[in-house]
Amino acid sequence: MTTSKSGGRDRRRGERGDLLDPLCPTRRLLDRIGTKWTSMVVKLLAEHAPGELRFAELRRLAPGISQKMLSVTLQSLARDGLVERRVEPTVPPAVHYRLTELGLSLERPLAALRGWAETHMPEIDRNNQLAEESAPAEDRHP
């Protein structure tokens, strides 16, 4: 559970369950994996598990991601032990990626989040539209 008592002052730093503490495991994980690109890469690699995808394949399958952002995302996932990187010594080198067991275990919670988004984003979009329409004209975004 990610709750806090008395602003977290009665817990040890980093102790489980204090989302307000910068060392809370949930907060630290969300800082690492809470981007659309991370979720997208994990999804793509999970769809091909236990197989691998090459960098260019991942980029083609992830619309809108830049080469640099894909590289940064894969490096971060590899550093966290969620993705395994394999390089073939060819010219140019062929680099392959696959999810580790730890990475595969992340797919289910991310899939649940995607499911929640697909169910609730129309309502959230309607709420935003209503808020925008009821805002004074000078506060409206173009």
Secondary structure as a PSIPRED ss2 file (coil, helix, strand):
# PSIPRED VFORMAT (PSIPRED V4.0)

   1 M C   1.000  0.000  0.000
   2 T C   1.000  0.000  0.000
   3 T C   1.000  0.000  0.000
   4 S C   1.000  0.000  0.000
   5 K C   1.000  0.000  0.000
   6 S H   0.000  1.000  0.000
   7 G H   0.000  1.000  0.000
   8 G H   0.000  1.000  0.000
   9 R C   1.000  0.000  0.000
  10 D C   1.000  0.000  0.000
  11 R C   1.000  0.000  0.000
  12 R C   1.000  0.000  0.000
  13 R C   1.000  0.000  0.000
  14 G C   1.000  0.000  0.000
  15 E C   1.000  0.000  0.000
  16 R C   1.000  0.000  0.000
  17 G C   1.000  0.000  0.000
  18 D C   1.000  0.000  0.000
  19 L C   1.000  0.000  0.000
  20 L C   1.000  0.000  0.000
  21 D C   1.000  0.000  0.000
  22 P C   1.000  0.000  0.000
  23 L C   1.000  0.000  0.000
  24 C C   1.000  0.000  0.000
  25 P H   0.000  1.000  0.000
  26 T H   0.000  1.000  0.000
  27 R H   0.000  1.000  0.000
  28 R H   0.000  1.000  0.000
  29 L H   0.000  1.000  0.000
  30 L H   0.000  1.000  0.000
  31 D H   0.000  1.000  0.000
  32 R H   0.000  1.000  0.000
  33 I H   0.000  1.000  0.000
  34 G C   1.000  0.000  0.000
  35 T C   1.000  0.000  0.000
  36 K H   0.000  1.000  0.000
  37 W H   0.000  1.000  0.000
  38 T H   0.000  1.000  0.000
  39 S H   0.000  1.000  0.000
  40 M H   0.000  1.000  0.000
  41 V H   0.000  1.000  0.000
  42 V H   0.000  1.000  0.000
  43 K H   0.000  1.000  0.000
  44 L H   0.000  1.000  0.000
  45 L H   0.000  1.000  0.000
  46 A H   0.000  1.000  0.000
  47 E H   0.000  1.000  0.000
  48 H C   1.000  0.000  0.000
  49 A C   1.000  0.000  0.000
  50 P C   1.000  0.000  0.000
  51 G C   1.000  0.000  0.000
  52 E C   1.000  0.000  0.000
  53 L E   0.000  0.000  1.000
  54 R E   0.000  0.000  1.000
  55 F H   0.000  1.000  0.000
  56 A H   0.000  1.000  0.000
  57 E H   0.000  1.000  0.000
  58 L H   0.000  1.000  0.000
  59 R H   0.000  1.000  0.000
  60 R H   0.000  1.000  0.000
  61 L H   0.000  1.000  0.000
  62 A C   1.000  0.000  0.000
  63 P C   1.000  0.000  0.000
  64 G C   1.000  0.000  0.000
  65 I C   1.000  0.000  0.000
  66 S C   1.000  0.000  0.000
  67 Q H   0.000  1.000  0.000
  68 K H   0.000  1.000  0.000
  69 M H   0.000  1.000  0.000
  70 L H   0.000  1.000  0.000
  71 S H   0.000  1.000  0.000
  72 V H   0.000  1.000  0.000
  73 T H   0.000  1.000  0.000
  74 L H   0.000  1.000  0.000
  75 Q H   0.000  1.000  0.000
  76 S H   0.000  1.000  0.000
  77 L H   0.000  1.000  0.000
  78 A H   0.000  1.000  0.000
  79 R H   0.000  1.000  0.000
  80 D C   1.000  0.000  0.000
  81 G C   1.000  0.000  0.000
  82 L C   1.000  0.000  0.000
  83 V E   0.000  0.000  1.000
  84 E E   0.000  0.000  1.000
  85 R E   0.000  0.000  1.000
  86 R E   0.000  0.000  1.000
  87 V E   0.000  0.000  1.000
  88 E E   0.000  0.000  1.000
  89 P C   1.000  0.000  0.000
  90 T C   1.000  0.000  0.000
  91 V C   1.000  0.000  0.000
  92 P C   1.000  0.000  0.000
  93 P C   1.000  0.000  0.000
  94 A E   0.000  0.000  1.000
  95 V E   0.000  0.000  1.000
  96 H E   0.000  0.000  1.000
  97 Y E   0.000  0.000  1.000
  98 R E   0.000  0.000  1.000
  99 L E   0.000  0.000  1.000
 100 T C   1.000  0.000  0.000
 101 E H   0.000  1.000  0.000
 102 L H   0.000  1.000  0.000
 103 G H   0.000  1.000  0.000
 104 L H   0.000  1.000  0.000
 105 S H   0.000  1.000  0.000
 106 L H   0.000  1.000  0.000
 107 E H   0.000  1.000  0.000
 108 R H   0.000  1.000  0.000
 109 P H   0.000  1.000  0.000
 110 L H   0.000  1.000  0.000
 111 A H   0.000  1.000  0.000
 112 A H   0.000  1.000  0.000
 113 L H   0.000  1.000  0.000
 114 R H   0.000  1.000  0.000
 115 G H   0.000  1.000  0.000
 116 W H   0.000  1.000  0.000
 117 A H   0.000  1.000  0.000
 118 E H   0.000  1.000  0.000
 119 T H   0.000  1.000  0.000
 120 H H   0.000  1.000  0.000
 121 M H   0.000  1.000  0.000
 122 P H   0.000  1.000  0.000
 123 E H   0.000  1.000  0.000
 124 I H   0.000  1.000  0.000
 125 D H   0.000  1.000  0.000
 126 R H   0.000  1.000  0.000
 127 N H   0.000  1.000  0.000
 128 N H   0.000  1.000  0.000
 129 Q H   0.000  1.000  0.000
 130 L H   0.000  1.000  0.000
 131 A H   0.000  1.000  0.000
 132 E H   0.000  1.000  0.000
 133 E H   0.000  1.000  0.000
 134 S H   0.000  1.000  0.000
 135 A C   1.000  0.000  0.000
 136 P C   1.000  0.000  0.000
 137 A H   0.000  1.000  0.000
 138 E H   0.000  1.000  0.000
 139 D H   0.000  1.000  0.000
 140 R C   1.000  0.000  0.000
 141 H C   1.000  0.000  0.000
 142 P C   1.000  0.000  0.000
